[in-house]
């Protein structure tokens, strides 16, 4: 007799089965997403549209990390997993470990994916922005950040809204370039052409930079047109806003930045399409 407490295996396969999902993020950042798509019998395809490199000058970052080591910083705000990785990697190169029990600075992140990266680096995350925008950290932590030494390691192409808001709060801000965001150096242009010609069911964007790079490659007009033939998915409100700048209004938006949220958004989208295509029960056809 089956164990009634055991989860029942569903006979229905995922709505993602057979769907060709193009992921525009770097493959190394997408391994979990690839695995979960494959579990659902989807066909994930990698098309990295953003690459990263170290800062041109390490001196500002090294100076900030030196202040961290001396416990002269009150807060560090991480707005991406790349920022976490860059800070941890550089501190290791300099020969010291940042994550120390009970030590300052306190750590806050822009969303759950960044918080997960910080936790893997053994940081104790005290706050995750409820609204997954960098500027939300300033608003949500305003009383704690005022008159405090705040470290903000970021990309050279990061949105300026957060540092502006922090300075307006009266935070003593140390903003440094922890890594650079670059266009891809080797793009599969046949894959780009294939997407435009119906060889994908969805394209998934994780950043405005990926959106802009895709638009440069495919053309702004063609980008607007393909929203009617495939699902254009965005992770986060900033990425959604970047798509709307190109006239994209049919956007599948993930509830947050986690892999599970991305999967759930895509499944809900394709389930709704399937349901809309099903004949209404009991309907008569002449």
N, C-alpha and C positions, 0 to 999 in steps of 0.2 A: 504494500500500500504506500502511496506517495506521501511524503512528509508535508502536511498542510501548511507548515511554517515556511517551507521552501518557496522561493519566487517561481512563479509559473513562467515557463518559456513561451514567448509569444510566437504564434505561427506566422504572424505578419512580418515581412521584412521591412527594413527601414525605407523611408521614402527617398533616401539617398542612394539606394542600390542602383548601380549603373550610371550614376550621374558623374560627369566629368567636372571636377572642381579644381580650378586654377588658383594656386596660392602664390601671391606675389611677394611673400616674405621669404627671407633667406631659409634654406633648407634646414640649417642647424637650429633655427628657432622654431621650426615647425614639426619636429619629430613626433610630438604627442598628437598633434592634429592629424598628421598623416596616418598614424596608427589607428586613431579612432574612426577616421573616415574609411580606412580599409576594413575595420571591424563591421562597418555598415555596408560593405560591398560597394562603396563609392570608388571612383577612380581619381585619386588626387594627382595633380600635376604641378610640378614646381616651376615657377617663372619669377625668379628673384628680380625685383625692380629697384631695390635699394641695397647699397653696400656701405660698410662702415670702415673707418680707419682711425688710427690714433690722432690726437691733436697735433698740430704742427709744432706747438711749443708746450712742453710739459711743465714749464716753470710755474704757471699759476695753479695748476692742479697739485703739483708737489708741495707748494707753499700751503695750500688749503689742507692737504693731508697731514702736513706737519702740525698745523693748528689742531686738527682732529686728534692727533697722537698726544698732544699736550693738554687735551680736554679744554680747549678754548672755544669750542663751538657748542651751541645749545641745541640746535636742530639741524638735521640734514633732510632735505626733501628730494626724494627720488621720483622722477616723472617717467622713467622707462627702465625696463630690465637691462638695456644696454648701459645705462648710467651706472647701475649697480655693478655690473660685470667690469666696466672700465675702472671704477674706483677700487674694487677689490683686486683686480689684476695689477694696477699700478702700485698699490700699497705692498703687494707681495714682492714686486720688483724692487721696491725701496727697502724691503727687509723687515716689515712689521705687519702685524695683524690688527685690523680695525675693530672687529667684533670682540668686545670684552664685557663680561657680565657686570651690570650695574654702572657701566661707564657712559658718559655723554659723548656725542650728542644723541638726543632722542631722534627716532626715525619715523618719518611719515612717507606714504607712497600715494601715487595717483590712482591706483586701482589694484584689484586682486592679483593680476598677473605680475605686476611689479612687486607687490608684497610677497608673492611666492618666491621670486628671484632673490629678494632681500632675506627671506627666511632661510633659503638654501645657503646663503652666505653667512648664516648664523647671526643675523641682526634681529633684534627684538623690535618688531614693528608696532608702534603705539597708535598709529592712526592711518586708516585707509580712506581716501576721499569718498564720500557718499555719492557725489556726482563726479564721474570719472573724467575730470578736466584738471589740468595743472592749476589753473587759477582758483579752482574750488578749494585747494589746500589753504590758500591765503584766507579765504572767507571762513572756512570751517575751523581754522586754528588761530584766528585773529587774536584772541586774548593771550594765547600762549606764545605767539611769535613777536608781539610788540616789544620793542627794545631788546630783542634777543639777537645773538649771533647765529645767522642762518646760512647754511652751506647749500648751494644749488648747483650740482654737477649736471651738465646737459649737453645736448648736441649743439653744434655750431649753427644749426638751422631751426632751433626750437622757437616756438611762439613767444613773443616778448610780453604777453599779458601777465604771466605769473611774476616775473621780477618787478614789473611796474607796480603790481598790486602789493607786493611785499614791501617795496620802498614806501609806498603810500601809507602802509600800516606803521611805519617807523622801525621795521626790522633792519638790523645791520647786516646787509646781504653780501655774501661772497659768492658770486656767480662765475663759474669757470666752464670752459669747454673741456668736457671729459672725453669726447669722441667726435669725429666728423661724419656727417651723413652725405654720401656721394651717390651719383647716378651709377647704375650698373655698367661695368666695363665690357661685359660680354653678354649681349642680349640675343636670345633665340628669336630672330625676326620672323622665321617661318611660323613659330608658335603664336606670335602676335597676329600674323595674318590669318592663321587658322581660327583664332578666337573670333576675329571679325567675320569669318565666313562660316560660323556655325559649328565649330569643332569643340565647343565647351558648353556646359550647362550653367556654370556659375564662375564668376571671378571674385576673389576675396581679397579685400584691401585692409591693411592694418595701419596705414599711416597716410597723411596727406601727401607726403613725398612720393609714395608709390603711386598715388592717384595722378599727380602731376607728371611723373615720368611715363606712366602709361599713356596719358593724353598726348604727350610729346611724340610717342612712338606710333600711336594709332591714328592720331589726328582728333582734334576736338569735336568736329562734326560727327565723325564715325563713332566716337565714344558715346555721344548723345544718342545715336541711332541704335546701338546694340542693346540698350536697356530694354528694348521691346522683344529681344530674341533670347536673352539669357538673364540669369539672376545676378545682379551686381550687389555684392554684400560688403558691408562696412563694419569695422570694429571700432566703436567709440564715436561720440558726437563730433569730434574734430574731423575725423575722416569722412563722416557723412556730410559735413558742411563743405569739405573740399569737393566731393562729388557733385553737390548741388551747384557749386560754382560753374560746373561744366554742363549744367542743364539736366543732370540726372535726378529724377524724382522718384523713380521706382527703385527704392533701395531696401535691401534686407539688412536690418540693423540688429546686431547682437546686443543682448541686454547688458553685458559687461565684457571685459577683455579676456575672460577665461576660455579655454578650449571647449568646455561643456556648453557655455553660452553660445559660442559660434556654431557648434553642432546643432543645438536646439533651434536656433534661428533658421538655419538652412533646412532642417527637417520640417519645421512648421511651414515654411514657404512651399516646399515641394508637396507636402501633404495637402495643403490648400489648393494647389494647382490640380492635383489628382482628383480631389473631391469635386472641384468645379467642372471637371471633364466627365464625371460619372453621370449617367442618365438618372433622372429622378425616378425613384421607385414608384411603380404604379402608373407612370405616364404612358399615354397612348401615342403611338406614332402612326401617321397616316401613310 
